Amino acid sequence: MGAFIPLLPYLMLSGNMALNGTLAATGLALFGVGSTISLFTGRQALYGGLRMLLIGGLAGAATWSIGRALGVVLG
């Protein structure tokens, strides 16, 4: 299910709108998962959500950077 969320905007949109939709949907999902996990860890929901958003954002940036270094071009 988690892998479907970033793909969903591409099923309904195209181009930059799909990319922006993916970024927004993924960011909201990451924040939501982090906030939900805080219910089990006892930490604040805002802290948990932002932490998960940061970790997911760094993972996405690393993936993009590696792809770019290998010469992958989208578009």
N, CA, C and O atoms as CSV, one atom per row, in Angstrom:
chain,resi,resn,atom,element,x,y,z
A,1,MET,N,N,0.825,-1.197,0.000
A,1,MET,CA,C,0.000,0.000,0.000
A,1,MET,C,C,0.865,1.254,0.000
A,1,MET,O,O,0.550,2.235,-0.674
A,2,GLY,N,N,1.962,1.215,0.765
A,2,GLY,CA,C,2.816,2.390,0.847
A,2,GLY,C,C,3.445,2.756,-0.477
A,2,GLY,O,O,3.657,3.937,-0.752
A,3,ALA,N,N,3.749,1.775,-1.298
A,3,ALA,CA,C,4.348,2.037,-2.604
A,3,ALA,C,C,3.320,2.566,-3.592
A,3,ALA,O,O,3.693,3.160,-4.604
A,4,PHE,N,N,2.049,2.366,-3.325
A,4,PHE,CA,C,0.992,2.834,-4.221
A,4,PHE,C,C,0.760,4.335,-4.088
A,4,PHE,O,O,0.364,4.984,-5.056
A,5,ILE,N,N,0.999,4.892,-2.917
A,5,ILE,CA,C,0.722,6.311,-2.670
A,5,ILE,C,C,1.502,7.228,-3.612
A,5,ILE,O,O,0.898,8.136,-4.182
A,6,PRO,N,N,2.812,7.040,-3.808
A,6,PRO,CA,C,3.527,7.921,-4.736
A,6,PRO,C,C,3.110,7.728,-6.197
A,6,PRO,O,O,3.286,8.636,-7.009
A,7,LEU,N,N,2.569,6.572,-6.537
A,7,LEU,CA,C,2.167,6.309,-7.918
A,7,LEU,C,C,0.778,6.840,-8.238
A,7,LEU,O,O,0.469,7.087,-9.404
A,8,LEU,N,N,-0.044,7.016,-7.252
A,8,LEU,CA,C,-1.433,7.424,-7.449
A,8,LEU,C,C,-1.576,8.705,-8.277
A,8,LEU,O,O,-2.405,8.724,-9.187
A,9,PRO,N,N,-0.818,9.778,-8.015
A,9,PRO,CA,C,-0.978,10.985,-8.841
A,9,PRO,C,C,-0.671,10.744,-10.325
A,9,PRO,O,O,-1.250,11.406,-11.186
A,10,TYR,N,N,0.227,9.808,-10.629
A,10,TYR,CA,C,0.556,9.525,-12.025
A,10,TYR,C,C,-0.572,8.793,-12.748
A,10,TYR,O,O,-0.601,8.772,-13.979
A,11,LEU,N,N,-1.491,8.198,-12.008
A,11,LEU,CA,C,-2.641,7.557,-12.622
A,11,LEU,C,C,-3.705,8.574,-13.010
A,11,LEU,O,O,-4.548,8.299,-13.864
A,12,MET,N,N,-3.669,9.756,-12.380
A,12,MET,CA,C,-4.687,10.768,-12.626
A,12,MET,C,C,-4.146,12.010,-13.329
A,12,MET,O,O,-4.912,12.731,-13.969
A,13,LEU,N,N,-2.851,12.275,-13.224
A,13,LEU,CA,C,-2.256,13.501,-13.750
A,13,LEU,C,C,-1.077,13.155,-14.647
A,13,LEU,O,O,-0.746,11.984,-14.833
A,14,SER,N,N,-0.451,14.184,-15.200
A,14,SER,CA,C,0.758,13.955,-16.000
A,14,SER,C,C,1.707,15.128,-15.819
A,14,SER,O,O,1.313,16.195,-15.348
A,15,GLY,N,N,2.957,14.918,-16.198
A,15,GLY,CA,C,3.961,15.971,-16.170
A,15,GLY,C,C,4.274,16.477,-14.782
A,15,GLY,O,O,4.329,15.717,-13.816
A,16,ASN,N,N,4.481,17.802,-14.704
A,16,ASN,CA,C,4.852,18.431,-13.432
A,16,ASN,C,C,3.748,18.338,-12.391
A,16,ASN,O,O,4.024,18.274,-11.193
A,17,MET,N,N,2.499,18.331,-12.844
A,17,MET,CA,C,1.400,18.210,-11.880
A,17,MET,C,C,1.455,16.856,-11.184
A,17,MET,O,O,1.200,16.765,-9.983
A,18,ALA,N,N,1.784,15.811,-11.922
A,18,ALA,CA,C,1.902,14.483,-11.323
A,18,ALA,C,C,3.069,14.444,-10.343
A,18,ALA,O,O,2.949,13.872,-9.260
A,19,LEU,N,N,4.189,15.043,-10.713
A,19,LEU,CA,C,5.348,15.080,-9.819
A,19,LEU,C,C,5.026,15.836,-8.542
A,19,LEU,O,O,5.335,15.371,-7.445
A,20,ASN,N,N,4.407,16.997,-8.680
A,20,ASN,CA,C,4.035,17.781,-7.497
A,20,ASN,C,C,3.017,17.032,-6.638
A,20,ASN,O,O,3.081,17.088,-5.410
A,21,GLY,N,N,2.089,16.339,-7.274
A,21,GLY,CA,C,1.123,15.533,-6.532
A,21,GLY,C,C,1.794,14.401,-5.780
A,21,GLY,O,O,1.423,14.082,-4.650
A,22,THR,N,N,2.784,13.798,-6.417
A,22,THR,CA,C,3.530,12.726,-5.767
A,22,THR,C,C,4.289,13.239,-4.560
A,22,THR,O,O,4.284,12.609,-3.503
A,23,LEU,N,N,4.943,14.386,-4.714
A,23,LEU,CA,C,5.678,14.969,-3.590
A,23,LEU,C,C,4.742,15.286,-2.424
A,23,LEU,O,O,5.062,15.011,-1.268
A,24,ALA,N,N,3.587,15.866,-2.740
A,24,ALA,CA,C,2.632,16.217,-1.687
A,24,ALA,C,C,2.038,14.971,-1.025
A,24,ALA,O,O,1.971,14.891,0.201
A,25,ALA,N,N,1.611,14.006,-1.832
A,25,ALA,CA,C,0.999,12.792,-1.277
A,25,ALA,C,C,1.996,12.008,-0.431
A,25,ALA,O,O,1.657,11.504,0.640
A,26,THR,N,N,3.232,11.910,-0.926
A,26,THR,CA,C,4.252,11.180,-0.179
A,26,THR,C,C,4.593,11.895,1.115
A,26,THR,O,O,4.744,11.258,2.157
A,27,GLY,N,N,4.716,13.215,1.055
A,27,GLY,CA,C,5.006,13.985,2.263
A,27,GLY,C,C,3.912,13.839,3.308
A,27,GLY,O,O,4.193,13.656,4.492
A,28,LEU,N,N,2.669,13.920,2.866
A,28,LEU,CA,C,1.550,13.754,3.808
A,28,LEU,C,C,1.517,12.348,4.397
A,28,LEU,O,O,1.261,12.171,5.588
A,29,ALA,N,N,1.779,11.349,3.552
A,29,ALA,CA,C,1.783,9.966,4.045
A,29,ALA,C,C,2.905,9.748,5.050
A,29,ALA,O,O,2.693,9.132,6.095
A,30,LEU,N,N,4.098,10.250,4.740
A,30,LEU,CA,C,5.218,10.097,5.673
A,30,LEU,C,C,4.919,10.786,7.000
A,30,LEU,O,O,5.167,10.223,8.066
A,31,PHE,N,N,4.387,12.002,6.932
A,31,PHE,CA,C,4.046,12.720,8.160
A,31,PHE,C,C,2.974,11.970,8.949
A,31,PHE,O,O,3.053,11.870,10.173
A,32,GLY,N,N,1.970,11.444,8.243
A,32,GLY,CA,C,0.907,10.698,8.904
A,32,GLY,C,C,1.403,9.434,9.586
A,32,GLY,O,O,0.988,9.120,10.701
A,33,VAL,N,N,2.290,8.712,8.919
A,33,VAL,CA,C,2.850,7.495,9.516
A,33,VAL,C,C,3.674,7.847,10.746
A,33,VAL,O,O,3.562,7.186,11.779
A,34,GLY,N,N,4.500,8.883,10.643
A,34,GLY,CA,C,5.307,9.299,11.787
A,34,GLY,C,C,4.461,9.739,12.968
A,34,GLY,O,O,4.772,9.429,14.118
A,35,SER,N,N,3.385,10.466,12.676
A,35,SER,CA,C,2.483,10.903,13.748
A,35,SER,C,C,1.785,9.719,14.397
A,35,SER,O,O,1.609,9.686,15.615
A,36,THR,N,N,1.390,8.752,13.589
A,36,THR,CA,C,0.721,7.566,14.116
A,36,THR,C,C,1.658,6.738,14.982
A,36,THR,O,O,1.257,6.227,16.028
A,37,ILE,N,N,2.899,6.608,14.549
A,37,ILE,CA,C,3.883,5.847,15.335
A,37,ILE,C,C,4.087,6.490,16.706
A,37,ILE,O,O,4.383,5.796,17.678
A,38,SER,N,N,3.931,7.809,16.787
A,38,SER,CA,C,4.123,8.494,18.067
A,38,SER,C,C,3.108,8.034,19.120
A,38,SER,O,O,3.352,8.167,20.319
A,39,LEU,N,N,1.984,7.499,18.674
A,39,LEU,CA,C,1.013,6.965,19.627
A,39,LEU,C,C,1.582,5.786,20.406
A,39,LEU,O,O,1.191,5.537,21.547
A,40,PHE,N,N,2.509,5.062,19.781
A,40,PHE,CA,C,3.103,3.880,20.412
A,40,PHE,C,C,4.407,4.194,21.134
A,40,PHE,O,O,4.809,3.465,22.040
A,41,THR,N,N,5.075,5.291,20.731
A,41,THR,CA,C,6.360,5.619,21.339
A,41,THR,C,C,6.234,6.615,22.487
A,41,THR,O,O,7.155,6.754,23.292
A,42,GLY,N,N,5.104,7.303,22.567
A,42,GLY,CA,C,4.916,8.281,23.630
A,42,GLY,C,C,5.502,9.655,23.309
A,42,GLY,O,O,5.446,10.557,24.145
A,43,ARG,N,N,6.055,9.822,22.129
A,43,ARG,CA,C,6.585,11.131,21.727
A,43,ARG,C,C,5.467,11.988,21.171
A,43,ARG,O,O,4.363,11.506,20.920
A,44,GLN,N,N,5.763,13.263,20.980
A,44,GLN,CA,C,4.770,14.171,20.415
A,44,GLN,C,C,4.524,13.827,18.947
A,44,GLN,O,O,5.442,13.435,18.227
A,45,ALA,N,N,3.278,13.977,18.519
A,45,ALA,CA,C,2.906,13.657,17.140
A,45,ALA,C,C,3.651,14.543,16.149
A,45,ALA,O,O,4.077,14.060,15.100
A,46,LEU,N,N,3.815,15.813,16.454
A,46,LEU,CA,C,4.520,16.723,15.546
A,46,LEU,C,C,5.966,16.285,15.371
A,46,LEU,O,O,6.482,16.277,14.253
A,47,TYR,N,N,6.617,15.925,16.460
A,47,TYR,CA,C,8.002,15.449,16.396
A,47,TYR,C,C,8.106,14.177,15.556
A,47,TYR,O,O,8.974,14.069,14.690
A,48,GLY,N,N,7.228,13.227,15.813
A,48,GLY,CA,C,7.249,11.967,15.080
A,48,GLY,C,C,6.987,12.166,13.593
A,48,GLY,O,O,7.646,11.554,12.752
A,49,GLY,N,N,6.018,13.026,13.270
A,49,GLY,CA,C,5.690,13.295,11.878
A,49,GLY,C,C,6.824,13.982,11.142
A,49,GLY,O,O,7.167,13.603,10.022
A,50,LEU,N,N,7.406,14.992,11.769
A,50,LEU,CA,C,8.513,15.701,11.128
A,50,LEU,C,C,9.749,14.823,10.996
A,50,LEU,O,O,10.483,14.921,10.013
A,51,ARG,N,N,9.978,13.971,11.979
A,51,ARG,CA,C,11.128,13.061,11.923
A,51,ARG,C,C,10.985,12.089,10.748
A,51,ARG,O,O,11.933,11.875,9.994
A,52,MET,N,N,9.810,11.510,10.603
A,52,MET,CA,C,9.579,10.578,9.509
A,52,MET,C,C,9.644,11.296,8.158
A,52,MET,O,O,10.163,10.744,7.188
A,53,LEU,N,N,9.126,12.506,8.092
A,53,LEU,CA,C,9.183,13.299,6.859
A,53,LEU,C,C,10.632,13.599,6.486
A,53,LEU,O,O,10.999,13.521,5.314
A,54,LEU,N,N,11.450,13.938,7.467
A,54,LEU,CA,C,12.865,14.217,7.207
A,54,LEU,C,C,13.595,12.971,6.720
A,54,LEU,O,O,14.342,13.031,5.744
A,55,ILE,N,N,13.383,11.848,7.390
A,55,ILE,CA,C,14.053,10.605,7.002
A,55,ILE,C,C,13.618,10.181,5.596
A,55,ILE,O,O,14.456,9.808,4.776
A,56,GLY,N,N,12.335,10.235,5.319
A,56,GLY,CA,C,11.838,9.877,3.994
A,56,GLY,C,C,12.319,10.833,2.921
A,56,GLY,O,O,12.641,10.413,1.809
A,57,GLY,N,N,12.371,12.126,3.248
A,57,GLY,CA,C,12.873,13.108,2.304
A,57,GLY,C,C,14.345,12.897,1.982
A,57,GLY,O,O,14.763,13.030,0.832
A,58,LEU,N,N,15.123,12.568,3.000
A,58,LEU,CA,C,16.545,12.279,2.770
A,58,LEU,C,C,16.729,11.022,1.925
A,58,LEU,O,O,17.609,10.970,1.066
A,59,ALA,N,N,15.906,10.022,2.166
A,59,ALA,CA,C,15.985,8.790,1.361
A,59,ALA,C,C,15.632,9.078,-0.095
A,59,ALA,O,O,16.289,8.573,-1.005
A,60,GLY,N,N,14.603,9.884,-0.315
A,60,GLY,CA,C,14.229,10.256,-1.676
A,60,GLY,C,C,15.301,11.073,-2.366
A,60,GLY,O,O,15.585,10.864,-3.545
A,61,ALA,N,N,15.904,12.012,-1.632
A,61,ALA,CA,C,16.975,12.841,-2.200
A,61,ALA,C,C,18.194,11.991,-2.538
A,61,ALA,O,O,18.850,12.218,-3.554
A,62,ALA,N,N,18.497,11.013,-1.689
A,62,ALA,CA,C,19.633,10.126,-1.964
A,62,ALA,C,C,19.358,9.291,-3.212
A,62,ALA,O,O,20.243,9.114,-4.050
A,63,THR,N,N,18.145,8.781,-3.336
A,63,THR,CA,C,17.780,7.990,-4.509
A,63,THR,C,C,17.881,8.824,-5.781
A,63,THR,O,O,18.421,8.363,-6.787
A,64,TRP,N,N,17.367,10.041,-5.737
A,64,TRP,CA,C,17.437,10.941,-6.890
A,64,TRP,C,C,18.890,11.250,-7.245
A,64,TRP,O,O,19.263,11.244,-8.418
A,65,SER,N,N,19.707,11.518,-6.228
A,65,SER,CA,C,21.126,11.849,-6.459
A,65,SER,C,C,21.884,10.681,-7.089
A,65,SER,O,O,22.686,10.876,-8.002
A,66,ILE,N,N,21.630,9.488,-6.607
A,66,ILE,CA,C,22.298,8.314,-7.174
A,66,ILE,C,C,21.866,8.115,-8.622
A,66,ILE,O,O,22.698,7.838,-9.485
A,67,GLY,N,N,20.582,8.253,-8.889
A,67,GLY,CA,C,20.100,8.135,-10.257
A,67,GLY,C,C,20.711,9.169,-11.179
A,67,GLY,O,O,21.092,8.861,-12.308
A,68,ARG,N,N,20.801,10.384,-10.700
A,68,ARG,CA,C,21.408,11.457,-11.503
A,68,ARG,C,C,22.887,11.174,-11.767
A,68,ARG,O,O,23.375,11.380,-12.878
A,69,ALA,N,N,23.595,10.700,-10.742
A,69,ALA,CA,C,25.021,10.373,-10.898
A,69,ALA,C,C,25.222,9.245,-11.909
A,69,ALA,O,O,26.251,9.192,-12.583
A,70,LEU,N,N,24.241,8.344,-12.016
A,70,LEU,CA,C,24.328,7.245,-12.966
A,70,LEU,C,C,23.811,7.627,-14.349
A,70,LEU,O,O,23.831,6.811,-15.271
A,71,GLY,N,N,23.348,8.867,-14.492
A,71,GLY,CA,C,22.904,9.354,-15.804
A,71,GLY,C,C,21.450,9.094,-16.135
A,71,GLY,O,O,21.065,9.166,-17.302
A,72,VAL,N,N,20.633,8.794,-15.140
A,72,VAL,CA,C,19.216,8.564,-15.378
A,72,VAL,C,C,18.536,9.908,-15.606
A,72,VAL,O,O,18.711,10.842,-14.823
A,73,VAL,N,N,17.762,10.000,-16.680
A,73,VAL,CA,C,17.040,11.222,-17.006
A,73,VAL,C,C,15.566,10.870,-17.173
A,73,VAL,O,O,15.220,9.973,-17.943
A,74,LEU,N,N,14.710,11.567,-16.461
A,74,LEU,CA,C,13.263,11.353,-16.586
A,74,LEU,C,C,12.688,12.430,-17.490
A,74,LEU,O,O,13.126,13.580,-17.458
A,75,GLY,N,N,11.739,12.064,-18.264
A,75,GLY,CA,C,11.077,13.098,-19.015
A,75,GLY,C,C,10.923,12.777,-20.413
A,75,GLY,O,O,10.373,13.574,-21.173
